[in-house]
Amino acid sequence: MEETEKMQELKRTRWSALWHVFALFGGVILPAISIAVEAISHICAAQFFDPIPTVWHLLLVIVVPVANLQVWWAVAKGETERGKLLGFTNAVAIAISIFYTIVYIPLMPMAFIAIIFAGLGLLPLAPMTSLISGLILRRQLRRIVPERSFTLKPRGLLTACALTLVAMTLIQLPVTLTRVALQMATSDSAERRAKGLRWLRIVGNQNYLLQECYGWTGEATEMVGFLFSLPDPVTADEAREVYYRLTGETFNTRTPPRRSGGRWITQDLIDFDPDQGGTTIAGKLKGLSLSSSRIDGSTDADAGLSYIEWTLNFKNDSVFQREARSEIQLPPGGFVSRLTLWINGEEREAAFGGRDQTRQAYQQVVSRRRDPVLVTTAGRDRVLVQCFPVPADGGEMKVRIGITAPLLLEAEGHERLLLPHFSGRNFRIPDNLTHAVWIESKTPLQSDSKILQTERPSANLHAVRGALVDRELMDPKSTLRLFRTNGITQAWTRNETKGKGEIVQQFIREKQSARSQVVLVVDTSQAMKEFAGEIRAALRALPNDGETTLLLADGNGVYEEGASQKAIKGSPWDLASELERVTFAGGADNVPALNRAWDLAAESPSNGAIVWIHGPQMVQMRPVEELRQRWERRPDGPILYALQTANGPDRVEEKLDGVLAVESIPRMGSLQSDIEKLFAQLSGRVKTFEFVRSNTKLEQLPNSSNARETSAHLARIWANEEVRRLMGSADAKAGEEATQLAVAYQLVTPVSGAVVLETKEQYTAAGLKPVEAGTVPTIPEPEMVMLIAVVAAFLLWLLYRQRFLRRAL
């Protein structure tokens, strides 16, 4: 009997020793290693979630191995003097272990599988082993402490758990408040949405919100907010709209920040491109840059037209193939009429086809990682250019974009040319890179830019040239002023694409732009704050004898339901005073205000106008179909004059592409002067002029002294206008006719695109045919002009010599 009791006692001793060893390994050594590895490498934060997002979390988890080591040592030595303190630290360690065990539950199945791989799977199991070790040590501690204090009783353990939960809640309070406010900001209730946005502005954590936009929160330790949002979690799309509402920026222009040592770490460049082959510009891609840029142009001031070729060279220093995407702002009324891609040093011309046809061909080739380039429209006077692939490891890709554009007629004697520039891009432009600009004209031209210099390459040729950095390219001072020849009021060109004997004629007439009803819509986004003073000054400079209607897009920055529907009527001075009380913040939804403005302006039959002063519209929060439908059903409805204050995308106007009633007002000077000039035109106080083009069939070509023959670009401009006219027609066949016309004249329009593919088989598979090299517009090089002159002189000499020899015989 005694031997049996001894055996049992020996077994208990052995088991106690094993449990004691396990408590040391599972409660001290493994947690310490796990904490050290995560604090140094952030391996869990990089792959799944951040278990120690702040310094406070790090201090909290360090308590676990330290407390377990103290209890383990006391049990091993049989110390009982610090029973109360040891009981409390043990309870806190158990509470923290419980919390992190719950956090790591989703990783445990993978952890058990990963144990066979160098033991890495043990690290996610550290919270569970520390929990088991803490319970074992608590039981052993209770055996050696003679008097069980409150800290060693079950109530003491529950109290420690409650205190730990409170500590965790306080540490996570900024993120918790952000999560709760985000939940409110996506509510179905307008009042609750407005309240949520206000709270986000006051206490919101912008970095956490940005992580939500990417669908990766990284805040698995934040339990209170998680439980609050569990019944109705916020989706990534909802978070993206709230982020734009809050900041006025799109989420994908920044990379998701992550915690590192208690600090938020962000990157300027994105290494992964989820929108490859799509139409979203997104942020700058790592390693992708513009390595060279040149703009060559030829103008005909007497005919009011220009042709520009922009040659771009992209370089990719990353280890991945990249797609270069950019949105280009064209001169007013401009369109792409040529697209060239260099493949293995050889120029390849584009094929023009239907918009969907060219995009589908591009996307199919992109998926196979071949060499296409695609150009489609992205709104009025804007195109989206996509090039893929820019080879990795220093590879380059070179493209040329040909742009035909009418000149902007400021007066009967002179015109303006705005240079194309980027309104959005996913590649970097080095600070030392310049755009080499060279524009030629047979008549004098000049620029207000101090960098662009005028010169005379020959007796009958004028030029402006210079090297502009990217911000100077879009500066209104870099626009060119061209002067017409006195007495030339008409221009014409042969329209052989239309048929034999067809010509396009152009003449100048006074434009009827006076409007009896003007509705002013002002964007209240954050980007408009710096321009508010100029808008008020422009209104106060207007005659104070009329009444104008003002609509604030999205209200006074609080985004109240129906705020953008409230019409404010008064004199320009009254409206300027009203704007002083406006709060410009976040990103505003302009669509409801535009819908309301259309209703108000339409009250004046065929004579209403909407002036929309706005910043870049980076996000389209509501569909514009209702607004587009009104113009499609009533083409003679109000004219929308869209004046964008700063460079950037316009997703609202992009969806209105093809609507003839939408006119983009180019920035020609300060915002104040541009507004004053526009309102002066709408009031009829100043005369404005426009070019009128028509196609006719004549048996005899024009021979008037005030008419001049010009290039085929005039026919392309007429065709572009005809395409847009057909798009506005109610005839079901008009859309097909518009596409055929655009393809015939090789134009990029809302119904057509241009794509360069690598092989003949790819063109055949897509049902496309590249244009003949001899049919594309070109800019003659100076050497080519001289060669043509020499050849012509030589032929004339041969003709003269032949006739002289005949007479001699």
Secondary structure, 3 states (H helix, E strand, C coil): CHHHHHHHHHHHHHHHHHHHHHHHHHHHHHHHHHHHHHHHHCHHHHHCCCCCCCHHHHHHHHHHHHHHHHHHHHHHHCCCCCHHHHHHHHHHHHHHHHHHHHHHHHHHHHHHHHCCCCCHHHHHHHHHHHHHHHHHHHHHHHHHCCCCCHHHCHHHHHHHHHHHHHHHHHHCHHHHHHHHHHHHHCCCCHHHHHHHHHHHHHHCCHHHHHHHHCCCCCCCCCHHHHHHHCCCCCCHHHHHHHHHHHHCCCHHHCCCCEEECCEEECCCCECCCCCCCCCCCCCCECCEEEEEEEEEEEEECCCCEEEEEEEEEEEECCCCCEEEEEEEECCCCCEEEEEEEEECCEEEECEEEEHHHHHHHHHHHHHCCCCCEEEEECCCCEEEEEEEEECCCCEEEEEEEEEEEECEECCCCEEEECCCEEEEECCECCCCCCEEEEEEECCCEEECCCCCEEEEEECCEEEEEEEECHHHHCCHHHCEEEECCCCCCEEEEECCCCCCCEEEEEEEEEECCCCCEEEEEEECCHHHHHHHHHHHHHHHCCCCCCCEEEEEECCCCCCCCCHHHCCEEECHHHHHHHHCCCCCCCCCCCHHHHHHHHHHHCCCCCCEEEEEEECCECCCCCCCHHHHHHHHHCCCCCEEEEEECCCCCEHHHHHCCCCCCEEECCCCCCHHHHHHHHHHHHHCCCCEEEEEEEEEECCCCCCCCCEEECCCHHHHHHHHHHHHHHHCCCCCCHHHHHHHHHHHCCCCCCCEEEEECCCHHHHHHHCCCCCCHHHCCCCCCHHHHHHHHHHHHHHHHHHHHHHHHHHHC
